[in-house]
C-alpha cells in the first residue's frame, strides 16, 4: 500500500513536470525570441520554427545538467527516500505555482532561480530536522549543515546567477555602444542581410543553449524522483525512512527517450502558448527604439537615477571637445534608421543581444553552472537599449522602473521560493501522506483556476489594436482617423466607468454599505491610470498627424482630457467622505432628504448613457452636443435648488449635521461633475469639427 502511494507521488511529479515544461517555456520564450521578434527579421512563424529546432536539439542533449537536481544542492547520501520525496514534492508544488503567477502577470522571471532556491529551501528544512534529531554518519560523527548541503556548489550557483545581472548589463552596454559607433543606423544593405542571418542563427543557437542548460529546471526533480523510486523499489526493503539515497550521488543517466519527449512538449508549448507571447511583449516593449505605450509607471528610485545620470552625463560632456561630441552624436542619429514595419529595434541591436547572450550562456554551461538565461538575455537587452539611446528623457524613468520591477521580481522569486519550499517541506515531512495529498490537491486547484482565469482575459482591447496601427502608419490622414477612433473609445470607456462608479458610491452611501465604497476607491484609481496611459498614447498620435491640424486640435483635445480627469477627482471627493462616514458607522442621512435625490440620480445616469450612445453611434454634431449640454445644465439647476432646500432644512429643523454635510458634498460634487461633462462635450465637438 505504501509503495503504491509513493508511486502515485512520483507519477504526480511527472505530470507536474509536463505542466512545468509548458509554464517554463512560456516564461523563458523571451530569452531567445525577443531579439528576432523585436527586429522583425522574419515572420513570427519562421522565428518560432527556428527556435523550436534549437529547443528540441538542446533538450535531447541536456543529460549533463541533471546532476544539479541530484546532488548539486543537497548531499543525498544522508537523506532517506522519505526525505527526498518530501523535498521533491515541495519543490514541484512551489515551482509551478510561482512560475504560473509570474507568467500570468506577464513578467519574466527565472526558472533557474526558482529551482535552485526551492531545492535549497527544501534541503535546508530536512537538514535542520536531522541536525535537531542528532543524526550521525556511518562513523557516528554528528552531521553538520556543511555535511548535509553541498554548500560550495550551491553558493557558486547563487553567486554566478546574481553576478550575471551586472556582467550582462555592463557588456550589453559596452558592446552595443561600440557596435553602433562602427555601423551607425545607416549601414549598407549587405550588412543588413548579414545581420538578418546572424539574428536567425543566434535565435536557434540561444534556444539550443536555453534547452540544454534549463531543461533541468523543469524535469530534473521529477526524473531524479523517478530514479530514487526505482532504487527504493529494488533495494529499499519497504522502509522509506531508513533507506538512504546514496545512488543519487552518481551522475545522471537519463534515457534519451525522456529528453526527446521533453523536447516535444517544449516545442508545442512554444508554438501554442499565448502566455509566451505576453512575456515576450514585456521585454520587447522595455527595449524598443522609439516612443510608445509605456507598461510601467515611474518610481522615486527611477526618478533619482535619471536625474543624477543626466547631471553626470552633462558634466562628462563638458570635457569632450564639441567636434568630437557632434561626431559621436551623428553615429547615434536614430532618425536615419529604416526599421521594418512594427519593429522595435534594428538588426544590429538584435545581433548584439543574441550573440552576446549566447556567449555568456555558453560560458556558464561550460562551467557546469545552471546559469539563468532569463537574467542574461534580459539584462543584455536592457544594456544594449540604454547604449543605443533608446531611453529618451520622456521614457527613461518608465524604462528604469520596468527594469527594476522585473529584477525585483527575480529577487522576490528567490526569497519566496526558499521560504515557501522550506515551509511546505516541513508540512509534508511531519504531515506525511495526508499533507502530501492536500498539497497535490491544492496545486491542482490553483493551477486550474489560474489557467481558466488567464483564458478569460482578452489579449488586447480595441484601443490597444488602434494604438498599434497608429504607431505603424506613415500616412498622416490615416493616423488622424485612427486617433479620432482611439479618443472616442477612450472617452466612452471613461464615461461608462464614471457613471457606474457614481451610481455605486451614491447608492452605497444611502444604503450604508461599506464594501462597494472600498471597491469604488480601486475603480477610481484604475480609471485614473487608464486615462493617463491613454493620454500618453494620444499625444504620441497627435505628433504623427499634420502639424497644422495638430495645432488646431491640441487645445480642444486637452480640454476634453482635463475634463475627464477632473471628473475622476469629483468621484474621489465624493467617495472619500462617504467611505469615512459609513466606515465609522455614523448616523445615516434622513430619508426625507434623499427622496428627491434618487430622481436626480437617475437623470444623471440617463444623461451619461445618452452621451455614450451619441459617441458610440458617431453622432457628434452641434445639435446633439447642444442638447446634451442643455440637459446637463438643467440637472445642475435642479441640484442647485435641491441644495438650497437642504440648507434651509438644516437651519430650520434638527437634522444630523455630519450626515447632512456629507450629503451636501455629494450634491455639490455632482454639480461639478456635470460641469466637467459639459466641458468634455464642448471639447469633443470642437475637436471633431
Secondary structure as the mmCIF struct_conf table of DSSP 4:
data_model
#
loop_
_struct_conf.conf_type_id
_struct_conf.id
_struct_conf.beg_label_comp_id
_struct_conf.beg_label_asym_id
_struct_conf.beg_label_seq_id
_struct_conf.end_label_comp_id
_struct_conf.end_label_asym_id
_struct_conf.end_label_seq_id
HELX_RH_AL_P HELX_RH_AL_P1 UNK A 2 UNK A 39
TURN_TY1_P TURN_TY1_P1 UNK A 40 UNK A 40
BEND BEND1 UNK A 42 UNK A 42
HELX_RH_AL_P HELX_RH_AL_P2 UNK A 44 UNK A 60
TURN_TY1_P TURN_TY1_P2 UNK A 61 UNK A 61
HELX_RH_3T_P HELX_RH_3T_P1 UNK A 63 UNK A 66
HELX_RH_AL_P HELX_RH_AL_P3 UNK A 67 UNK A 67
HELX_RH_PI_P HELX_RH_PI_P1 UNK A 68 UNK A 72
BEND BEND2 UNK A 73 UNK A 73
STRN STRN1 UNK A 74 UNK A 74
HELX_RH_3T_P HELX_RH_3T_P2 UNK A 76 UNK A 78
BEND BEND3 UNK A 79 UNK A 79
STRN STRN2 UNK A 80 UNK A 80
HELX_RH_AL_P HELX_RH_AL_P4 UNK A 81 UNK A 104
TURN_TY1_P TURN_TY1_P3 UNK A 105 UNK A 106
HELX_RH_AL_P HELX_RH_AL_P5 UNK A 111 UNK A 133
TURN_TY1_P TURN_TY1_P4 UNK A 134 UNK A 134
STRN STRN3 UNK A 136 UNK A 136
TURN_TY1_P TURN_TY1_P5 UNK A 138 UNK A 139
BEND BEND4 UNK A 140 UNK A 140
HELX_LH_PP_P HELX_LH_PP_P1 UNK A 141 UNK A 141
STRN STRN4 UNK A 142 UNK A 142
HELX_LH_PP_P HELX_LH_PP_P2 UNK A 143 UNK A 143
HELX_RH_AL_P HELX_RH_AL_P6 UNK A 145 UNK A 148
STRN STRN5 UNK A 149 UNK A 149
HELX_RH_AL_P HELX_RH_AL_P7 UNK A 151 UNK A 183
BEND BEND5 UNK A 185 UNK A 186
HELX_RH_AL_P HELX_RH_AL_P8 UNK A 189 UNK A 215
HELX_RH_PI_P HELX_RH_PI_P2 UNK A 216 UNK A 220
HELX_RH_AL_P HELX_RH_AL_P9 UNK A 221 UNK A 235
TURN_TY1_P TURN_TY1_P6 UNK A 237 UNK A 238
TURN_TY1_P TURN_TY1_P7 UNK A 240 UNK A 242
STRN STRN6 UNK A 244 UNK A 244
HELX_RH_3T_P HELX_RH_3T_P3 UNK A 246 UNK A 249
BEND BEND6 UNK A 250 UNK A 250
HELX_LH_PP_P HELX_LH_PP_P3 UNK A 251 UNK A 252
HELX_RH_AL_P HELX_RH_AL_P10 UNK A 256 UNK A 272
HELX_RH_AL_P HELX_RH_AL_P11 UNK A 274 UNK A 287
BEND BEND7 UNK A 289 UNK A 290
BEND BEND8 UNK A 295 UNK A 296
HELX_RH_AL_P HELX_RH_AL_P12 UNK A 300 UNK A 317
TURN_TY1_P TURN_TY1_P8 UNK A 318 UNK A 319
BEND BEND9 UNK A 320 UNK A 320
HELX_RH_AL_P HELX_RH_AL_P13 UNK A 322 UNK A 331
TURN_TY1_P TURN_TY1_P9 UNK A 332 UNK A 332
HELX_RH_3T_P HELX_RH_3T_P4 UNK A 334 UNK A 336
HELX_LH_PP_P HELX_LH_PP_P4 UNK A 339 UNK A 340
TURN_TY1_P TURN_TY1_P10 UNK A 341 UNK A 342
BEND BEND10 UNK A 344 UNK A 345
HELX_RH_AL_P HELX_RH_AL_P14 UNK A 347 UNK A 366
TURN_TY1_P TURN_TY1_P11 UNK A 367 UNK A 368
HELX_RH_AL_P HELX_RH_AL_P15 UNK A 373 UNK A 387
TURN_TY1_P TURN_TY1_P12 UNK A 388 UNK A 389
BEND BEND11 UNK A 391 UNK A 391
TURN_TY1_P TURN_TY1_P13 UNK A 393 UNK A 395
HELX_RH_AL_P HELX_RH_AL_P16 UNK A 396 UNK A 456
BEND BEND12 UNK A 457 UNK A 457
BEND BEND13 UNK A 459 UNK A 459
HELX_RH_AL_P HELX_RH_AL_P17 UNK A 462 UNK A 472
HELX_RH_AL_P HELX_RH_AL_P18 UNK A 476 UNK A 511
TURN_TY1_P TURN_TY1_P14 UNK A 512 UNK A 512
HELX_RH_AL_P HELX_RH_AL_P19 UNK A 514 UNK A 544
BEND BEND14 UNK A 545 UNK A 545
HELX_RH_AL_P HELX_RH_AL_P20 UNK A 547 UNK A 583
TURN_TY1_P TURN_TY1_P15 UNK A 584 UNK A 585
HELX_LH_PP_P HELX_LH_PP_P5 UNK A 586 UNK A 590
HELX_RH_AL_P HELX_RH_AL_P21 UNK A 591 UNK A 616
TURN_TY1_P TURN_TY1_P16 UNK A 617 UNK A 618
BEND BEND15 UNK A 621 UNK A 621
HELX_RH_AL_P HELX_RH_AL_P22 UNK A 622 UNK A 652
BEND BEND16 UNK A 653 UNK A 653
HELX_RH_AL_P HELX_RH_AL_P23 UNK A 657 UNK A 688
#
